[in-house]
Amino acid sequence: TEVHRNAGWLLVAVLGAGVTLGIRAAWTFARETLRVDRGDARWFLRWPTGALTGRFARHEGHFDPGQRLANLVFVGAFATVVVSGVALTTLSGGSTFATMVRVHRGATYVLTALVIGHLVVVSGLLPGYRGVWRAMVGRGRLRARTARRLWPGDR
């Protein structure tokens, strides 16, 4: 329990430092994540085909609509895990504590599912995402052909 609690406080410190030190990047991330474009619904409808064939629909901005949705859920799940974790360290029992345990556990399940999904994408198991691992875990660069496949129209 002590290791879990200390890891949680470390996560709070790292997230706080990251947002504080990278405030410009945080604003850009938020602006790009919260944008909504007319073609987003079409992109989602074509996503299954794109994931299997590499023929993704055109989209605007830094993130595609799937990334924007994943960003929202990731941030929400992280925030829920952190806030419920802090609540659990300050409460000693009762109905609020029991509720926070359920919330913390549920957010952890959501976060775990997101991480697994992210690993599926980065691994290239979905043919449309082959080659993206270079950007995700490499030096942040993609081959031009891969970038054109993922971001059609951004030439």
C-alpha positions as CSV (number, residue, x, y, z in Angstrom):
1,T,0.0,0.0,0.0
2,E,2.8,2.4,0.9
3,V,4.6,1.8,-2.5
4,H,1.2,2.4,-4.3
5,R,0.6,5.6,-2.4
6,N,4.2,6.9,-2.9
7,A,3.9,6.1,-6.7
8,G,0.7,8.1,-6.7
9,W,2.2,11.2,-5.1
10,L,5.1,10.9,-7.6
11,L,2.6,10.9,-10.4
12,V,1.0,14.0,-9.0
13,A,4.4,15.7,-8.8
14,V,5.4,14.7,-12.4
15,L,2.0,15.8,-13.8
16,G,2.2,19.1,-12.0
17,A,5.7,19.8,-13.1
18,G,5.0,18.7,-16.7
19,V,2.0,21.1,-17.0
20,T,3.8,23.9,-15.2
21,L,7.1,23.6,-17.1
22,G,5.4,22.9,-20.4
23,I,2.5,25.4,-20.1
24,R,2.8,26.5,-23.8
25,A,2.7,22.9,-25.0
26,A,-0.2,22.2,-22.6
27,W,-2.2,25.1,-24.1
28,T,-1.4,23.9,-27.6
29,F,-2.3,20.3,-26.6
30,A,-5.6,21.5,-25.2
31,R,-6.4,23.7,-28.2
32,E,-5.7,21.0,-30.7
33,T,-7.5,18.3,-28.7
34,L,-10.7,20.3,-28.2
35,R,-11.0,21.4,-31.8
36,V,-14.0,20.0,-33.7
37,D,-14.1,20.0,-37.5
38,R,-16.9,19.3,-40.0
39,G,-15.3,16.1,-41.3
40,D,-14.8,14.4,-37.9
41,A,-17.8,12.2,-38.2
42,R,-16.8,11.0,-41.7
43,W,-13.3,10.3,-40.3
44,F,-14.8,8.1,-37.5
45,L,-17.0,6.3,-40.0
46,R,-14.0,5.5,-42.2
47,W,-11.6,4.7,-39.3
48,P,-12.2,0.9,-39.3
49,T,-11.3,0.8,-43.0
50,G,-8.3,3.1,-42.5
51,A,-7.0,1.0,-39.6
52,L,-7.1,-2.1,-41.8
53,T,-6.1,-0.7,-45.1
54,G,-4.2,2.5,-44.4
55,R,-6.7,4.6,-46.3
56,F,-7.7,7.2,-43.7
57,A,-10.1,10.1,-44.3
58,R,-8.7,13.6,-44.5
59,H,-8.6,15.6,-41.3
60,E,-7.3,18.9,-40.2
61,G,-5.0,19.9,-37.4
62,H,-2.3,18.2,-35.5
63,F,-4.3,15.3,-34.2
64,D,-6.8,13.2,-36.1
65,P,-10.3,12.9,-34.5
66,G,-9.4,9.5,-33.0
67,Q,-6.3,11.0,-31.3
68,R,-8.4,13.9,-30.1
69,L,-11.0,11.5,-28.5
70,A,-8.2,9.4,-27.0
71,N,-6.5,12.5,-25.6
72,L,-9.8,13.5,-23.9
73,V,-10.3,10.1,-22.4
74,F,-6.6,9.8,-21.3
75,V,-6.7,13.2,-19.6
76,G,-10.0,12.4,-18.0
77,A,-8.9,9.0,-16.8
78,F,-5.6,10.3,-15.5
79,A,-7.3,13.2,-13.7
80,T,-9.9,10.8,-12.1
81,V,-7.2,8.4,-11.0
82,V,-5.2,11.3,-9.4
83,V,-8.1,13.0,-7.8
84,S,-9.6,9.8,-6.4
85,G,-6.2,8.7,-5.3
86,V,-5.6,11.9,-3.3
87,A,-9.0,11.5,-1.8
88,L,-8.2,8.0,-0.8
89,T,-5.0,9.1,1.0
90,T,-6.9,11.8,2.9
91,L,-10.0,9.8,3.9
92,S,-9.9,7.1,6.5
93,G,-13.2,5.3,5.8
94,G,-16.9,5.8,5.3
95,S,-19.2,5.9,2.3
96,T,-17.1,8.6,0.5
97,F,-14.0,6.4,0.9
98,A,-15.9,3.4,-0.5
99,T,-17.1,5.5,-3.5
100,M,-13.6,6.8,-4.2
101,V,-12.3,3.2,-4.2
102,R,-14.9,2.3,-6.9
103,V,-14.1,5.5,-8.9
104,H,-10.3,4.9,-8.6
105,R,-10.6,1.3,-9.7
106,G,-13.0,2.2,-12.6
107,A,-10.7,4.9,-13.9
108,T,-7.7,2.5,-13.6
109,Y,-9.6,0.0,-15.8
110,V,-10.3,2.7,-18.4
111,L,-6.7,3.9,-18.3
112,T,-5.5,0.3,-18.7
113,A,-7.7,-0.3,-21.7
114,L,-6.4,3.0,-23.3
115,V,-2.8,1.9,-22.7
116,I,-3.5,-1.5,-24.3
117,G,-5.2,0.2,-27.3
118,H,-2.2,2.5,-27.6
119,L,0.2,-0.4,-27.6
120,V,-1.9,-2.1,-30.3
121,V,-1.5,1.0,-32.5
122,V,2.2,1.5,-31.8
123,S,2.9,-2.2,-32.4
124,G,1.6,-2.0,-36.0
125,L,-0.9,-4.9,-35.4
126,L,-3.4,-2.8,-37.3
127,P,-2.0,-2.6,-40.8
128,G,-3.0,1.0,-41.3
129,Y,-0.7,2.0,-38.4
130,R,2.4,0.2,-39.5
131,G,5.4,2.4,-39.1
132,V,4.0,4.8,-36.5
133,W,6.2,3.3,-33.8
134,R,9.0,5.5,-35.1
135,A,7.1,8.6,-34.1
136,M,5.7,7.2,-30.8
137,V,8.7,5.5,-29.3
138,G,11.5,6.6,-31.7
139,R,12.8,10.0,-32.4
140,G,9.4,11.5,-33.2
141,R,9.8,11.2,-36.9
142,L,7.8,9.3,-39.5
143,R,8.7,8.3,-43.0
144,A,7.1,10.6,-45.5
145,R,5.0,7.8,-47.0
146,T,3.6,6.8,-43.5
147,A,2.8,10.5,-42.8
148,R,0.9,10.9,-46.1
149,R,-1.1,7.7,-45.3
150,L,-2.1,8.9,-41.8
151,W,-2.6,12.6,-42.7
152,P,-4.0,12.6,-46.3
153,G,-4.2,16.1,-47.7
154,D,-1.5,17.6,-45.4
155,R,1.2,17.9,-48.0
